[in-house]
């Protein structure tokens, strides 16, 4: 299992609009057959921190989805609108985790 997270800090006073944009992006992605995104917000830490979390069975499934996402004009047009919701001076970042291996 592979879990990815995309982090964005929403503009102060605009978390609701940011989450609405994120949900619209998720609906479009699911309509095109991509995995559902779970939206999280840390209980502690930076204010207006929004995390987009996805899970895949393996790295091949992740790569296939990334290729589909980044090559789709409709998805990318909506994704790029996310810059309008970003807190100035804050850059989004990504991370990925995989299941811990079973060691001999």
N, C-alpha and C positions, 0 to 999 in steps of 0.2 A: 504494500500500500504506500502511495505517495500522497502527501498533503502539501498543498501550496497555500501561501498567504501573500496577498498584496495589501500593503498598508498605505493609507492616505489620511492626512490631517485635513479635515474640512475647515473652511473659513469659519471664524467665530460668528455665531448667529445664523449659520447656514447648514447645520447638521441635517435638519429635516430635508432640505432641498437636495443635499448630497446623497442621502439615503434614497430619496425618490429617484434620482438619476441612476443610482446603483441598481435599484430594483428594476427599472426600465431596461437597463443593460442586461440584467439576468434574464428577464422575460424574453428578450430578443435572442439571447444565446440559447436558451432552452428550446425556443421555437425552431432553431436551426440544429437542434440535436446535441448541443453541448451540455455538460454536466451542470447541475444546479449549484449555485453559490450560496454559502451561508454567510451572513453578515454578523460580525461581532464587534463589540466595543469594550475595551478593557475597563474593569471596575476601578483601576488605579492607573496613574500615568498621565500621558499627555491628554489634554482636553480635546474633544472632537476627533478622536482617533477612530477611524473606521477600518476594519479588517475584512477583506474579501477572502473567504476560505473555500477551497475546492479539494476533493479527494478523487484519486484515480487508482485503479488496481495495480498499475505498474508505470515505469518510466516511459514505455512505448505508448501507452494510452495518453499520458500527459503530453508527450511530444506531438502526437496526432492532433490533439485538441488545440495545442498552441499554434500549430500550422493552420488549422481551420480558422481559429480566432483572428490571427494576424493577417490572413489573406482574404478576409471577408470585408468588403468595402462598407457595407451597412453597419456591421459591428464596429469597425474601426472609426467610422465617422462619429458614432455615438460615444465610443470610448474616449475619443479625443476631446469631447465636450467636458470631460471630467476636470480638465485644467481650470475651468471656470469656477469650480467648487473648492479648489485647493487653497489652503492657507498660504499667503505669500511668504516666500522664504523657506517653505517646507517642501522637500522633494519626496515623492512616493518611493517605497522600497518593497522588495520582494524577498521571500524566503521559501525554502522547501525542506520538508522532512521526509524520511522514509522509515519504515519499520526497522527496529534494531535487528541485526542479524543474529541467528542462532549459532553460537560459537561451539566448536568441537572441544 
